[in-house]
Amino acid sequence: MRLALLGPPGAGKGTQAARICEAFGLLHLSSGDLLRAEKLKNTAMGKKIRDYIDNGRFVPDELMIGIMRSKLVSLVRQGFVLDGFPRTISQAKALTEMLAALERPLTQVINLAVDPAVLTRRFEGRRVCPVCLSVYHVDLMPPQTDGICDIDGAALVIRPDDMPAVVRTRIETYHQTISPLLAYYREAGLLLDVDASGGVDQVWMAIEARLARQGVKG
Ligand SMILES: [Zn+2]
């Protein structure tokens, strides 16, 4: 099994990727984790990545593709779940080419679709502790005392990224970039749509059911 997981920020990609990997013995390749690891290295590439991330910009396609290629070449014999990559149509096409060259094409692409209203609520309810960086949610994971960190008693804050106007822009931008990607994989017959508006367990059961219908066993 060689999967890619698509879904907006807040869809729970990381959590679901971890579950899929555990159930099917796959390797979790998170573009975010890979970038963070590269960023810490004292190399020319590490410095380049640091510049992009620290300035709040997306890492350009060629750089991201280069990092993925080096990882995939060494790990492609194992099954994997890609999380956060591809993010653009040119990344998707590059991925198709590199996996074709390795004779290990993607087997499925899972699209975690979330109702925009649900997504907005997930972000807007998020609270972060400025001291220990613990993340809470007013509905889904409330602290014991409203607005106070369970661990150190600090007052919780809303990250600038989670402010309503910013959230709306992020969700719109996501849908604009993702629609050609969905069309690309739908046309290739690889796309499995999963409703990810529910809780973690519910979404996981939906993914499992979709994969089972494809004849994939855990
Ligand atoms: Zn704290």
Boltz pocket constraint, residues with backbone or C-beta under 6 A from the ligand:
constraints:
  - pocket:
      binder: B
      contacts: [[A, 129], [A, 130], [A, 131], [A, 132], [A, 133], [A, 134], [A, 149], [A, 150], [A, 151], [A, 152], [A, 153], [A, 154]]
      max_distance: 6.0
